[in-house]
Amino acid sequence: MPDVRFKDLCLDTTVPDQVGPFWRDLLELSGTRQDNGDWSLTGELPEQAVWVNTVPEPHDVKTRVHLDVRVEGEAPGRRIAQHEHWTVMADPDDLEWCAFAPREGTGPFELVVDTADPEAIAQWWADRTGATVNRRDDEPWVWLTGAAGFPYMFWVFQLVPEPKIVKNRMHWDVTLRDATVEDLVAAGAGVLRHKDDEIGWTVMADPEGNEFCAF
């Protein structure tokens, strides 16, 4: 049994009433506005859920976690850059995502994480989730397949030169299965906030500082 199981995604925004419907439609999910103004997006699988959370701080640094999505026709949002096989886009709050042409359907197909050491952090998450690390010679990225609960085809870790300097605008949550918070800490994770009277989960960071919540 893996230590943890992928639970869902969370993204931060200052404009939830614009961003919630945007991601609902882009990811082909159902969406509900919560009483506090946040949005809950759900799909056929529980792990497809996305929480759109309201935060006060603006998005002013390129996100280190993003989704790649296959779309039919013109991609929604603001176009940032055009590459040979994909287009870098932004949602209404300027959170980046990448648009790809359809291939066997549309929708999200990979979660991408920027990292200073793809091999090391991919192996760390593979060890936690029971995934397999895949690689191609001379490519600056590796990817996981078969992570417990993971709802997308690939979990990609790509090399970037810039260090992580702010809280990730998008993060993932996990459900503890065959490990405790203390086990994750012993494996190299850190605790950013323990469960308390306000939250029923533990806010953590992996060895490279990527935030995740453990339930």
Secondary structure as GFF3:
##gff-version 3
##sequence-region A 1 215
A	DSSP	beta_strand	4	13	.	.	.	ID=ss1
A	DSSP	alpha_helix	16	26	.	.	.	ID=ss2
A	DSSP	beta_strand	30	33	.	.	.	ID=ss3
A	DSSP	beta_strand	39	42	.	.	.	ID=ss4
A	DSSP	three_ten_helix	46	48	.	.	.	ID=ss5
A	DSSP	beta_strand	50	54	.	.	.	ID=ss6
A	DSSP	beta_strand	65	70	.	.	.	ID=ss7
A	DSSP	beta_strand	78	82	.	.	.	ID=ss8
A	DSSP	beta_strand	86	90	.	.	.	ID=ss9
A	DSSP	beta_strand	96	100	.	.	.	ID=ss10
A	DSSP	beta_strand	107	115	.	.	.	ID=ss11
A	DSSP	alpha_helix	118	129	.	.	.	ID=ss12
A	DSSP	beta_strand	132	135	.	.	.	ID=ss13
A	DSSP	beta_strand	141	145	.	.	.	ID=ss14
A	DSSP	beta_strand	154	159	.	.	.	ID=ss15
A	DSSP	beta_strand	170	176	.	.	.	ID=ss16
A	DSSP	alpha_helix	181	186	.	.	.	ID=ss17
A	DSSP	beta_strand	190	193	.	.	.	ID=ss18
A	DSSP	beta_strand	202	205	.	.	.	ID=ss19
A	DSSP	beta_strand	211	214	.	.	.	ID=ss20
###
